[in-house]
């Protein structure tokens, strides 16, 4: 059963929670509160929406079931990877070249928001530029060459192809046939990023209520109401950003996405010399397989290694046992290395692999379903939501009008059907197709 936050939920035992640099004094929602905007969820989507609206002078309240960044925003791989899960080529085939051109013009914008806020609001999150897509096969390399050409046709010239010899200057491993650097990408401490954003939001006059699970979101002709067990917020507009951890609070959204668990672990500190032997240029890495591995070096020289999926959002019995064979394959020099932290977290998968944005009635907005590419997508969608709420629907309408596809098998069997699909893609990965 997928994890659901409660009023007593503490941060999971992750490396990020143990090394966070902001300890918040939390307050619960109690009694009646009014605002211009109420946002449900204090992750990246919620904080991005809230900050953009607060910067424009609106009174914004955020209501969070657990604590800021408790969900995917504080547990993820920490990689600032541009683009959506669905490629620009797929978007063009499915929705037309006009839509692909539109998406191609904004896929780097989410990263730009992060870089701007880190500098402008002084967010200490160990931001370091550059990420690498690693290829196992020659077919993977051909795919990366096509991706580079496609992105270049949309005006993105930040990519550098690497052959087998060149990638070894960046990754101390013999397993890769090559890869591609995205110089506009980056990596960072994800929980410290969202905690810093929360501080920035409060500095703009915003208010965050934590340990306050939402029980109901409703609307009338002139207001939206968000209710908890002990209070409620009445506002002109509500924005729902619960993503994989929303549960059934808004029933109309439940069937649109599926929680999917991914796993991470952090080794003991390796020391500067050993860490730099693994990743000499300090960039983060993700391979290009369907079921991929991703890894990077933390500020205190640990290897943070992630991968794997469990459809339906349940956690594997032993995260380390699941991930260690993959880590040992890439870095056999780490066999037997101590692992200090291991954890799981859910992201929200949409069947189309394109994130969804829309409106229920006139006063409830939502965004979710980033399908594993939520760090940049959530920051972008927060900005676009804020534009629509302030009256400019130009960019919002493009995403809101895209058709969404329900999972085969409905809510009851969607995980099983998705698992069958993943087996097929895992076979393709193994065959190098």
SULZIUR-V355842 format. One record per pair of residues at least 24 apart in sequence whose C-alpha atoms are under 8 Angstrom apart, sorted by the first residue. I is the first residue (numbers start at 0). GAP is how many residues later the second one is. D is the distance in Angstrom with one decimal. If there is no record, write none. Layout:
i->(I & I)
gap->(GAP & GAP)
d->(D & D)
This chain:
i->(0 & 0 & 0 & 1 & 1 & 1 & 1 & 2 & 2 & 2 & 3 & 3 & 3 & 4 & 4 & 4 & 4 & 5 & 5 & 5 & 5 & 5 & 6 & 6 & 6 & 6 & 6 & 6 & 7 & 7 & 8 & 8 & 8 & 9 & 9 & 9 & 10 & 10 & 11 & 11 & 12 & 12 & 12 & 13 & 13 & 13 & 13 & 13 & 14 & 14 & 14 & 14 & 14 & 15 & 15 & 15 & 15 & 15 & 15 & 16 & 16 & 19 & 19 & 20 & 21 & 21 & 21 & 25 & 25 & 25 & 25 & 26 & 26 & 26 & 26 & 27 & 27 & 27 & 27 & 28 & 28 & 28 & 28 & 28 & 28 & 28 & 28 & 29 & 29 & 29 & 30 & 30 & 30 & 31 & 31 & 31 & 31 & 32 & 32 & 32 & 32 & 33 & 33 & 33 & 34 & 34 & 34 & 34 & 34 & 34 & 34 & 35 & 35 & 35 & 35 & 36 & 36 & 36 & 36 & 36 & 36 & 37 & 37 & 37 & 37 & 37 & 37 & 37 & 37 & 37 & 38 & 38 & 38 & 38 & 38 & 39 & 39 & 39 & 39 & 39 & 39 & 39 & 39 & 40 & 40 & 40 & 40 & 41 & 41 & 41 & 41 & 41 & 41 & 42 & 42 & 42 & 42 & 42 & 42 & 42 & 42 & 42 & 42 & 43 & 43 & 43 & 43 & 43 & 43 & 44 & 44 & 44 & 44 & 44 & 44 & 45 & 45 & 45 & 45 & 46 & 46 & 46 & 46 & 46 & 47 & 47 & 47 & 47 & 47 & 47 & 48 & 48 & 48 & 48 & 48 & 48 & 49 & 49 & 49 & 49 & 50 & 50 & 50 & 50 & 51 & 51 & 51 & 52 & 53 & 53 & 53 & 53 & 54 & 58 & 58 & 59 & 59 & 60 & 60 & 60 & 60 & 61 & 61 & 61 & 61 & 62 & 62 & 62 & 62 & 62 & 62 & 63 & 63 & 63 & 63 & 63 & 63 & 63 & 64 & 64 & 64 & 64 & 64 & 65 & 65 & 65 & 65 & 66 & 66 & 67 & 67 & 67 & 67 & 68 & 68 & 68 & 70 & 70 & 70 & 71 & 71 & 71 & 71 & 72 & 72 & 72 & 72 & 73 & 73 & 73 & 73 & 74 & 74 & 74 & 74 & 75 & 75 & 75 & 76 & 76 & 76 & 76 & 76 & 76 & 76 & 77 & 77 & 77 & 77 & 77 & 78 & 78 & 78 & 78 & 78 & 78 & 78 & 79 & 79 & 79 & 79 & 79 & 79 & 79 & 79 & 80 & 80 & 80 & 80 & 80 & 80 & 80 & 81 & 81 & 81 & 81 & 81 & 81 & 81 & 81 & 82 & 82 & 82 & 82 & 82 & 83 & 83 & 83 & 83 & 83 & 83 & 84 & 84 & 84 & 84 & 84 & 84 & 85 & 85 & 85 & 87 & 88 & 94 & 98 & 100 & 103 & 103 & 104 & 104 & 106 & 107 & 107 & 108 & 108 & 109 & 109 & 109 & 109 & 109 & 109 & 110 & 110 & 110 & 110 & 112 & 112 & 113 & 113 & 116 & 117 & 120 & 120 & 120 & 121 & 122 & 122 & 122 & 122 & 123 & 123 & 123 & 124 & 124 & 124 & 124 & 124 & 124 & 125 & 125 & 125 & 125 & 126 & 126 & 126 & 126 & 127 & 127 & 127 & 127 & 127 & 128 & 128 & 128 & 128 & 128 & 128 & 129 & 129 & 129 & 129 & 129 & 129 & 129 & 129 & 129 & 130 & 130 & 130 & 130 & 130 & 130 & 130 & 130 & 130 & 130 & 130 & 131 & 131 & 131 & 131 & 131 & 131 & 131 & 131 & 132 & 132 & 132 & 132 & 132 & 132 & 132 & 132 & 133 & 133 & 133 & 133 & 133 & 133 & 133 & 133 & 133 & 134 & 134 & 134 & 134 & 134 & 134 & 134 & 135 & 135 & 135 & 135 & 135 & 135 & 135 & 136 & 136 & 136 & 136 & 137 & 138 & 138 & 139 & 139 & 139 & 140 & 140 & 140 & 143 & 143 & 157 & 157 & 157 & 158 & 168 & 168 & 169 & 169 & 169 & 169 & 169 & 170 & 170 & 170 & 170 & 171 & 171 & 171 & 171 & 171 & 172 & 172 & 172 & 173 & 174 & 174 & 185 & 185 & 186 & 186 & 186 & 188 & 213 & 214 & 215 & 215 & 216 & 216 & 217 & 218 & 218 & 222 & 223 & 223 & 235 & 236 & 236 & 236 & 236 & 237 & 237 & 237 & 238 & 238 & 238 & 239 & 239 & 239 & 239 & 240 & 240 & 240 & 241 & 242 & 242 & 242 & 242 & 242 & 243 & 243 & 243 & 243 & 243 & 244 & 254 & 254 & 254 & 254 & 255 & 255 & 255 & 255 & 255 & 255 & 256 & 256 & 256 & 256 & 256 & 256 & 256 & 257 & 257 & 257 & 257 & 257 & 257 & 257 & 257 & 258 & 258 & 258 & 258 & 258 & 258 & 258 & 259 & 259 & 259 & 259 & 259 & 259 & 259 & 259 & 259 & 259 & 260 & 260 & 260 & 260 & 260 & 260 & 260 & 260 & 260 & 260 & 260 & 260 & 261 & 261 & 261 & 261 & 261 & 261 & 261 & 261 & 261 & 262 & 262 & 262 & 262 & 262 & 262 & 262 & 262 & 262 & 262 & 263 & 263 & 263 & 263 & 263 & 263 & 263 & 263 & 263 & 264 & 264 & 264 & 264 & 264 & 264 & 264 & 264 & 264 & 264 & 264 & 265 & 265 & 265 & 265 & 265 & 265 & 265 & 265 & 266 & 266 & 266 & 266 & 266 & 266 & 266 & 266 & 267 & 267 & 267 & 267 & 267 & 267 & 268 & 268 & 268 & 268 & 269 & 269 & 269 & 270 & 270 & 270 & 271 & 274 & 274 & 274 & 277 & 288 & 289 & 289 & 289 & 290 & 290 & 290 & 290 & 292 & 310 & 310 & 310 & 310 & 311 & 311 & 312 & 312 & 314 & 318 & 318 & 346 & 346 & 347 & 349 & 350 & 350 & 350 & 350 & 351 & 351 & 355 & 355 & 355 & 356 & 356 & 356 & 356 & 357 & 357 & 357 & 358)
gap->(311 & 312 & 313 & 257 & 310 & 311 & 312 & 242 & 310 & 311 & 241 & 242 & 243 & 60 & 61 & 208 & 240 & 59 & 60 & 205 & 206 & 207 & 58 & 59 & 203 & 204 & 205 & 206 & 58 & 203 & 57 & 58 & 202 & 56 & 57 & 60 & 56 & 59 & 58 & 331 & 328 & 329 & 330 & 61 & 251 & 327 & 328 & 329 & 250 & 251 & 325 & 326 & 327 & 58 & 59 & 173 & 174 & 175 & 176 & 57 & 174 & 171 & 172 & 171 & 170 & 173 & 174 & 41 & 183 & 184 & 185 & 181 & 182 & 183 & 184 & 181 & 182 & 183 & 184 & 34 & 180 & 181 & 183 & 199 & 201 & 202 & 203 & 200 & 201 & 202 & 199 & 200 & 201 & 199 & 200 & 201 & 202 & 198 & 199 & 200 & 201 & 199 & 200 & 201 & 24 & 25 & 26 & 198 & 199 & 200 & 201 & 24 & 199 & 200 & 201 & 24 & 198 & 199 & 200 & 201 & 202 & 24 & 25 & 188 & 195 & 196 & 197 & 199 & 200 & 201 & 24 & 199 & 200 & 201 & 202 & 24 & 174 & 186 & 198 & 199 & 200 & 201 & 202 & 24 & 199 & 200 & 201 & 25 & 26 & 27 & 156 & 166 & 199 & 25 & 26 & 27 & 28 & 29 & 30 & 31 & 151 & 198 & 199 & 25 & 29 & 150 & 331 & 334 & 335 & 196 & 322 & 333 & 334 & 336 & 337 & 193 & 194 & 195 & 336 & 147 & 150 & 151 & 154 & 335 & 330 & 331 & 332 & 333 & 334 & 335 & 330 & 332 & 333 & 334 & 336 & 337 & 151 & 156 & 332 & 336 & 146 & 149 & 150 & 153 & 330 & 331 & 334 & 333 & 147 & 150 & 151 & 152 & 149 & 146 & 147 & 146 & 147 & 145 & 146 & 147 & 148 & 144 & 145 & 146 & 147 & 145 & 146 & 147 & 149 & 150 & 151 & 144 & 145 & 146 & 147 & 148 & 149 & 150 & 145 & 146 & 147 & 148 & 149 & 144 & 145 & 146 & 147 & 143 & 144 & 126 & 127 & 130 & 142 & 122 & 125 & 126 & 174 & 274 & 275 & 172 & 273 & 274 & 275 & 117 & 118 & 121 & 302 & 116 & 117 & 118 & 120 & 115 & 116 & 269 & 270 & 114 & 188 & 269 & 113 & 187 & 217 & 218 & 227 & 228 & 229 & 109 & 110 & 111 & 112 & 297 & 52 & 106 & 107 & 108 & 109 & 205 & 296 & 31 & 51 & 105 & 106 & 107 & 108 & 295 & 296 & 30 & 50 & 104 & 105 & 292 & 294 & 295 & 25 & 26 & 28 & 29 & 102 & 103 & 291 & 294 & 24 & 25 & 290 & 293 & 294 & 269 & 270 & 271 & 286 & 289 & 293 & 268 & 269 & 285 & 286 & 287 & 288 & 266 & 267 & 268 & 62 & 61 & 307 & 299 & 53 & 47 & 50 & 49 & 50 & 270 & 76 & 268 & 267 & 271 & 265 & 266 & 267 & 268 & 269 & 270 & 73 & 74 & 265 & 268 & 266 & 267 & 262 & 265 & 80 & 75 & 75 & 76 & 79 & 74 & 69 & 70 & 73 & 74 & 68 & 69 & 72 & 63 & 64 & 65 & 67 & 68 & 71 & 61 & 62 & 63 & 173 & 59 & 60 & 61 & 62 & 58 & 59 & 60 & 154 & 155 & 54 & 55 & 56 & 57 & 58 & 154 & 51 & 52 & 53 & 54 & 55 & 56 & 57 & 153 & 154 & 50 & 51 & 52 & 53 & 54 & 55 & 56 & 152 & 153 & 154 & 155 & 47 & 48 & 49 & 50 & 151 & 152 & 153 & 154 & 46 & 47 & 48 & 49 & 152 & 153 & 154 & 155 & 42 & 43 & 44 & 45 & 46 & 151 & 152 & 153 & 154 & 41 & 42 & 43 & 44 & 152 & 153 & 154 & 39 & 40 & 41 & 42 & 151 & 152 & 296 & 39 & 40 & 41 & 295 & 39 & 293 & 294 & 148 & 292 & 293 & 36 & 37 & 38 & 35 & 36 & 24 & 25 & 26 & 24 & 111 & 112 & 109 & 110 & 111 & 112 & 113 & 106 & 107 & 108 & 109 & 105 & 106 & 107 & 108 & 159 & 105 & 157 & 158 & 156 & 154 & 155 & 97 & 98 & 96 & 97 & 109 & 109 & 35 & 34 & 33 & 34 & 32 & 33 & 146 & 144 & 145 & 140 & 139 & 140 & 127 & 126 & 127 & 128 & 152 & 125 & 126 & 127 & 125 & 126 & 127 & 124 & 125 & 126 & 127 & 125 & 126 & 127 & 126 & 104 & 105 & 124 & 125 & 126 & 102 & 103 & 104 & 124 & 125 & 101 & 151 & 152 & 155 & 156 & 94 & 95 & 148 & 149 & 150 & 151 & 91 & 92 & 93 & 94 & 111 & 112 & 150 & 53 & 54 & 55 & 90 & 91 & 92 & 156 & 157 & 52 & 53 & 54 & 87 & 88 & 89 & 90 & 49 & 50 & 51 & 52 & 53 & 54 & 86 & 87 & 88 & 89 & 47 & 48 & 49 & 50 & 51 & 52 & 53 & 54 & 83 & 84 & 85 & 86 & 44 & 45 & 46 & 47 & 48 & 82 & 83 & 84 & 85 & 43 & 44 & 45 & 46 & 56 & 60 & 79 & 80 & 81 & 82 & 40 & 41 & 42 & 43 & 55 & 59 & 78 & 79 & 80 & 39 & 40 & 41 & 54 & 55 & 58 & 74 & 75 & 76 & 77 & 78 & 36 & 37 & 38 & 39 & 73 & 74 & 75 & 76 & 35 & 36 & 37 & 70 & 71 & 72 & 73 & 74 & 34 & 35 & 69 & 70 & 71 & 72 & 31 & 32 & 33 & 34 & 31 & 32 & 33 & 29 & 30 & 31 & 29 & 26 & 27 & 28 & 53 & 140 & 135 & 136 & 139 & 131 & 134 & 135 & 138 & 33 & 104 & 105 & 107 & 108 & 102 & 103 & 32 & 33 & 29 & 24 & 25 & 24 & 25 & 24 & 55 & 53 & 54 & 55 & 56 & 52 & 53 & 43 & 44 & 48 & 24 & 39 & 42 & 43 & 38 & 41 & 42 & 41)
d->(7.0 & 6.8 & 5.5 & 6.8 & 6.1 & 4.5 & 5.1 & 7.2 & 6.8 & 7.0 & 5.8 & 7.7 & 6.7 & 6.0 & 6.0 & 7.5 & 6.9 & 5.9 & 6.1 & 7.1 & 7.8 & 6.1 & 5.9 & 5.6 & 8.0 & 4.2 & 5.6 & 6.0 & 6.9 & 6.6 & 5.4 & 7.8 & 7.5 & 7.1 & 7.5 & 7.7 & 7.6 & 5.7 & 7.7 & 7.1 & 7.1 & 7.4 & 6.6 & 7.2 & 8.0 & 5.7 & 6.3 & 5.6 & 7.9 & 6.6 & 8.0 & 5.7 & 7.8 & 7.1 & 6.9 & 6.9 & 7.5 & 6.1 & 7.8 & 7.8 & 7.2 & 6.7 & 5.7 & 6.4 & 7.2 & 6.6 & 7.7 & 7.8 & 7.1 & 5.9 & 7.8 & 7.7 & 5.5 & 5.8 & 7.4 & 5.0 & 5.3 & 5.7 & 5.6 & 7.6 & 5.4 & 7.3 & 6.0 & 7.5 & 6.6 & 5.6 & 7.3 & 5.0 & 4.4 & 7.3 & 6.3 & 4.3 & 6.4 & 5.8 & 5.4 & 6.2 & 7.7 & 7.8 & 6.3 & 4.7 & 6.3 & 5.5 & 4.9 & 5.7 & 5.5 & 5.9 & 6.4 & 7.2 & 6.4 & 4.9 & 7.4 & 6.0 & 5.0 & 5.3 & 6.7 & 6.3 & 5.4 & 6.0 & 5.0 & 5.8 & 7.6 & 5.7 & 7.4 & 7.4 & 6.9 & 7.6 & 6.1 & 6.5 & 4.8 & 6.3 & 6.2 & 5.8 & 4.7 & 6.1 & 7.1 & 6.2 & 7.6 & 8.0 & 7.5 & 6.1 & 4.9 & 5.5 & 6.4 & 7.2 & 6.9 & 5.1 & 5.1 & 7.4 & 5.0 & 6.1 & 8.0 & 7.9 & 7.8 & 6.3 & 4.9 & 7.5 & 6.9 & 7.5 & 5.3 & 7.7 & 6.7 & 7.7 & 8.0 & 7.6 & 5.8 & 6.4 & 7.1 & 5.8 & 6.2 & 5.9 & 7.4 & 4.6 & 5.9 & 6.8 & 5.3 & 7.8 & 7.8 & 5.5 & 6.9 & 7.4 & 6.6 & 6.7 & 7.5 & 7.6 & 7.3 & 5.3 & 7.8 & 7.9 & 4.7 & 6.5 & 7.8 & 7.7 & 3.9 & 5.9 & 6.4 & 5.7 & 7.0 & 7.8 & 7.7 & 7.9 & 7.8 & 7.6 & 5.3 & 7.8 & 7.4 & 6.1 & 6.1 & 5.7 & 7.1 & 6.1 & 7.2 & 6.7 & 6.7 & 7.4 & 6.6 & 5.4 & 6.7 & 6.0 & 4.9 & 5.9 & 7.7 & 7.8 & 6.2 & 4.7 & 6.2 & 6.0 & 4.9 & 6.2 & 6.5 & 7.7 & 7.5 & 7.4 & 6.1 & 4.7 & 6.3 & 5.7 & 6.3 & 7.6 & 6.0 & 4.9 & 4.6 & 3.7 & 6.5 & 5.7 & 4.4 & 6.7 & 7.1 & 5.3 & 6.2 & 7.1 & 6.5 & 7.3 & 7.2 & 6.0 & 6.0 & 6.9 & 7.0 & 6.9 & 7.3 & 8.0 & 5.8 & 5.9 & 6.1 & 6.3 & 6.5 & 7.0 & 7.3 & 5.3 & 4.0 & 7.8 & 7.2 & 7.0 & 6.9 & 7.5 & 6.0 & 6.7 & 8.0 & 7.1 & 7.6 & 7.4 & 7.2 & 7.3 & 7.7 & 7.9 & 6.7 & 5.4 & 5.1 & 5.7 & 5.0 & 7.8 & 7.6 & 7.8 & 6.1 & 4.3 & 6.6 & 6.8 & 7.3 & 6.5 & 7.8 & 5.3 & 4.8 & 5.4 & 7.7 & 6.1 & 6.2 & 7.8 & 7.3 & 5.5 & 7.0 & 7.0 & 7.4 & 6.7 & 5.9 & 5.6 & 7.7 & 7.0 & 8.0 & 6.5 & 7.9 & 6.4 & 4.9 & 7.0 & 7.3 & 7.8 & 7.5 & 7.7 & 6.6 & 7.7 & 7.2 & 5.9 & 7.0 & 5.5 & 6.5 & 7.2 & 6.1 & 6.8 & 5.9 & 7.4 & 5.3 & 5.8 & 7.8 & 7.8 & 7.8 & 7.6 & 7.0 & 7.3 & 5.7 & 6.5 & 7.8 & 7.8 & 7.8 & 7.8 & 7.8 & 6.3 & 7.9 & 4.4 & 5.9 & 7.3 & 5.1 & 4.4 & 7.9 & 7.2 & 5.3 & 7.7 & 6.7 & 7.4 & 7.8 & 7.3 & 7.8 & 7.8 & 7.9 & 7.9 & 6.2 & 8.0 & 7.7 & 6.5 & 5.1 & 7.3 & 6.8 & 7.2 & 7.2 & 5.7 & 5.0 & 7.2 & 5.1 & 5.3 & 8.0 & 7.9 & 5.1 & 6.0 & 6.5 & 6.9 & 5.8 & 4.4 & 7.2 & 5.5 & 5.5 & 6.3 & 7.9 & 7.5 & 6.8 & 7.0 & 5.9 & 3.9 & 6.4 & 6.9 & 6.9 & 6.0 & 4.6 & 6.2 & 4.8 & 4.5 & 7.4 & 5.2 & 6.8 & 5.8 & 5.4 & 6.6 & 7.9 & 5.3 & 5.5 & 7.3 & 5.1 & 4.8 & 5.7 & 7.9 & 6.8 & 5.6 & 4.4 & 6.1 & 6.8 & 6.2 & 4.7 & 6.4 & 5.4 & 5.2 & 6.3 & 7.8 & 6.0 & 5.3 & 5.3 & 6.2 & 6.5 & 7.9 & 6.2 & 4.3 & 6.7 & 6.8 & 6.1 & 4.3 & 6.1 & 5.6 & 5.6 & 5.3 & 5.0 & 6.0 & 6.0 & 8.0 & 6.7 & 4.7 & 5.1 & 7.1 & 7.8 & 8.0 & 7.5 & 7.4 & 5.6 & 8.0 & 6.1 & 6.7 & 7.2 & 6.7 & 7.0 & 7.9 & 8.0 & 7.5 & 6.6 & 6.6 & 7.3 & 6.9 & 5.7 & 5.3 & 6.0 & 6.2 & 6.7 & 7.7 & 5.5 & 5.3 & 5.5 & 7.6 & 7.5 & 7.9 & 5.7 & 4.8 & 6.6 & 5.9 & 4.5 & 6.1 & 7.4 & 7.5 & 7.4 & 6.0 & 6.1 & 7.6 & 7.8 & 6.3 & 7.3 & 7.1 & 7.5 & 6.2 & 7.9 & 7.9 & 7.0 & 6.0 & 5.9 & 7.2 & 7.2 & 6.7 & 8.0 & 6.5 & 7.3 & 7.0 & 6.0 & 7.0 & 6.9 & 4.8 & 6.1 & 7.7 & 7.8 & 6.2 & 4.8 & 6.2 & 5.7 & 4.6 & 5.5 & 7.2 & 6.1 & 4.6 & 6.8 & 6.0 & 5.9 & 6.6 & 7.5 & 7.5 & 5.9 & 7.4 & 4.9 & 6.6 & 6.1 & 5.4 & 4.5 & 7.8 & 7.8 & 7.7 & 6.8 & 7.6 & 7.1 & 6.0 & 6.6 & 7.9 & 7.5 & 7.5 & 6.0 & 7.6 & 5.8 & 5.4 & 4.8 & 7.2 & 7.8 & 6.0 & 8.0 & 7.6 & 6.3 & 7.8 & 5.5 & 5.2 & 6.7 & 7.7 & 7.7 & 6.7 & 5.2 & 4.7 & 5.7 & 5.7 & 4.7 & 6.2 & 6.4 & 5.6 & 4.6 & 5.4 & 4.3 & 7.6 & 5.1 & 5.4 & 6.1 & 6.5 & 7.9 & 5.4 & 4.9 & 6.4 & 7.3 & 4.5 & 6.2 & 6.4 & 6.4 & 5.4 & 4.3 & 6.5 & 7.4 & 6.0 & 5.5 & 4.8 & 6.6 & 5.7 & 5.7 & 6.2 & 7.6 & 5.5 & 5.6 & 6.2 & 7.3 & 6.4 & 7.6 & 7.6 & 5.9 & 4.4 & 6.5 & 6.9 & 5.6 & 4.1 & 6.6 & 7.4 & 7.6 & 5.8 & 5.5 & 6.2 & 5.7 & 5.5 & 6.4 & 7.6 & 6.9 & 7.7 & 6.9 & 7.7 & 5.4 & 4.1 & 6.3 & 6.2 & 5.7 & 4.4 & 6.4 & 5.8 & 6.0 & 5.2 & 6.5 & 5.4 & 5.5 & 6.7 & 6.9 & 5.8 & 4.1 & 5.4 & 7.0 & 5.9 & 7.9 & 7.5 & 5.7 & 5.6 & 5.4 & 6.4 & 5.3 & 4.5 & 7.8 & 5.6 & 5.7 & 7.7 & 7.7 & 5.6 & 7.8 & 6.0 & 5.7 & 7.1 & 7.3 & 7.6 & 5.9 & 6.2 & 6.9 & 6.8 & 7.8 & 7.6 & 6.5 & 7.7 & 7.5 & 5.2 & 7.7 & 6.9 & 6.5 & 8.0 & 5.3 & 7.9 & 5.8 & 6.4 & 6.8 & 7.5 & 6.4 & 6.0 & 7.4 & 8.0 & 7.8 & 6.1 & 6.6 & 5.8 & 7.1 & 6.5 & 6.7 & 7.0 & 7.5 & 7.7 & 7.3 & 5.9 & 5.2 & 7.7 & 7.5 & 4.6 & 7.6)
